[in-house]
Amino acid sequence: MSDTAQVLQIRLDEWPTRGDIQEFLAQTDSHRKITEFLTLEYDAAVSLKVGDLDLLSGYPEAFFLPVHAFVRSLSRGVKEMDENGEATLPIYLQQYEVEEGNPAHKITLQRDDDKVRIGFEWGGESDPPDFLSFDNLVVNREQFRSTVIDFIDLYARKIMMLLSMRADWSGEEISSLFEEF
């Protein structure tokens, strides 16, 4: 694989909406139910594209990732890579009920001067698709960091905006959703 840096892009196919939250408001434990929905249940198809290769979409069966866990993995991964020079980001798939500590797949990051080398470790029983046969993808380190941080920030702002409209959610309670980021 060439050492030419490629561009990283991250996108969700949909974001949680006010309508998603509305269904929990009539329940007596709505606060807990909304927290569980946002942190454990809400899933979406995620595109994590390096150059022309999308690591998380384009499969015969779409990967639906618990969005909160994915964003938390990204946040932890950037910090770990900054501290240790490398990191592993677990990828949990909602439709297969893959649990914390037992990821379906892993994205590996390795800092290399002003670049980040990105790898993908396929897990599970099926063989990886042919398009995932590569050694490492290379992204400019600053572009990688800014893309990931912008995505994490966008996710946090959308959740904060969604919950701040609710009088029963304090800023401290909303912030607690992001303690592990």
C-alpha positions in Angstrom: 0.0 0.0 0.0 1.3 3.4 -0.9 2.3 5.9 1.8 0.3 8.6 0.0 -2.1 10.2 2.5 -5.8 9.8 1.7 -8.8 11.8 3.0 -10.9 10.4 5.9 -14.6 11.0 5.9 -17.1 9.9 8.6 -20.9 10.1 8.2 -24.1 8.6 9.7 -27.1 7.8 7.6 -29.4 9.2 10.2 -29.3 11.0 13.5 -31.6 10.6 16.6 -34.6 12.9 16.3 -37.1 14.6 18.6 -39.6 12.0 17.4 -37.3 9.2 18.7 -37.4 10.7 22.2 -41.2 11.5 22.2 -42.2 7.8 22.6 -40.5 7.6 26.0 -42.0 10.8 27.5 -45.2 9.2 28.7 -43.3 6.6 30.7 -42.6 7.2 34.4 -38.9 6.3 34.0 -38.5 8.3 30.8 -35.1 9.7 31.8 -33.6 6.2 32.2 -35.4 5.0 29.0 -34.1 7.9 26.9 -30.5 7.4 28.3 -30.7 3.7 27.4 -32.1 4.5 24.0 -29.3 7.0 23.2 -26.4 5.1 24.7 -27.4 1.4 24.0 -30.1 1.1 21.4 -29.9 3.9 18.8 -28.1 2.5 15.8 -27.4 3.7 12.3 -25.3 2.8 9.2 -21.9 4.5 9.5 -19.7 5.4 6.7 -16.0 5.6 7.6 -14.3 6.2 4.3 -10.6 6.5 3.6 -10.0 7.7 0.1 -12.4 5.6 -2.0 -12.6 2.7 0.4 -15.5 2.6 2.9 -14.6 0.4 5.8 -18.0 0.3 7.4 -20.4 0.2 4.4 -20.8 -1.5 1.1 -21.3 -4.9 2.5 -24.1 -7.2 1.3 -25.7 -6.8 4.7 -25.4 -3.3 6.1 -23.6 -2.8 9.4 -25.7 -1.0 11.9 -23.6 0.3 14.7 -24.7 1.5 18.1 -23.8 5.1 17.4 -22.9 6.1 21.0 -20.5 3.2 21.3 -18.9 4.0 17.9 -18.4 7.6 18.8 -17.0 6.7 22.2 -14.6 4.2 20.5 -13.4 7.0 18.2 -12.9 9.4 21.1 -10.9 6.8 23.1 -9.0 5.7 20.0 -7.7 9.2 19.3 -6.6 9.7 22.9 -4.9 6.3 23.0 -3.1 6.9 19.8 -1.9 10.3 21.0 -0.6 8.7 24.2 0.7 5.4 23.0 1.3 5.8 19.2 -1.3 3.2 18.4 -4.9 2.2 19.3 -7.6 -0.3 18.6 -11.2 0.8 18.1 -13.8 -2.0 18.6 -16.7 -2.1 16.2 -19.9 -3.3 17.7 -22.7 -4.4 15.4 -26.2 -3.9 16.7 -27.9 -6.5 14.6 -25.7 -9.2 15.9 -26.0 -8.1 19.6 -22.2 -7.9 19.9 -21.5 -6.8 23.4 -19.0 -4.4 25.0 -15.7 -6.3 25.2 -16.6 -8.6 22.4 -16.4 -6.5 19.2 -17.3 -7.9 15.8 -14.4 -6.2 14.1 -11.6 -3.8 15.0 -10.0 -0.7 13.4 -6.4 -0.3 14.2 -4.6 3.1 14.3 -0.9 3.6 14.3 0.8 7.0 14.4 3.7 7.3 12.0 5.2 10.8 12.2 2.6 13.1 10.4 0.5 10.2 9.3 -1.9 7.7 10.7 -2.0 4.1 9.4 -5.4 2.6 9.5 -6.0 -1.1 9.5 -9.1 -3.3 9.8 -9.3 -6.6 11.6 -12.2 -8.7 10.5 -13.8 -10.8 13.2 -16.6 -13.3 13.2 -17.2 -16.5 11.4 -17.6 -15.3 7.8 -14.7 -14.3 5.5 -14.1 -10.6 5.0 -15.2 -9.1 1.7 -12.5 -8.9 -1.0 -12.5 -5.1 -0.9 -11.1 -5.3 2.7 -7.9 -7.0 1.6 -5.3 -4.2 2.2 -2.3 -3.8 4.5 -2.8 -0.3 5.8 -4.5 2.9 4.7 -2.7 6.2 5.3 -4.3 9.5 6.4 -2.6 12.7 7.2 -2.5 12.9 11.0 -4.0 16.4 11.4 -6.7 15.7 8.9 -7.5 12.4 10.7 -7.7 14.2 14.1 -9.7 17.1 12.9 -12.2 14.8 11.1 -12.7 12.6 14.1 -12.9 15.5 16.5 -15.4 17.3 14.3 -17.5 14.2 14.1 -17.4 13.6 17.9 -18.3 17.3 18.4 -21.2 17.1 15.9 -22.6 14.0 17.6 -22.3 15.6 21.1 -23.9 18.9 19.9 -26.8 17.0 18.3 -27.5 15.0 21.5 -27.1 18.1 23.7 -29.5 20.1 21.4 -32.0 17.2 21.4 -32.0 16.9 25.2 -31.6 20.6 26.2 -35.1 21.2 24.8 -36.4 19.0 27.6 -36.9 20.8 30.9 -36.3 17.6 32.8 -32.7 17.3 31.5 -30.0 19.4 33.2 -26.7 20.3 31.5 -25.0 18.0 34.1 -27.2 15.1 33.2 -26.6 15.6 29.5 -22.8 15.9 30.1 -22.9 12.6 32.0 -23.7 10.8 28.7 -20.2 11.8 27.5 -18.2 11.0 30.6 -16.4 8.1 28.9 -15.5 10.1 25.8 
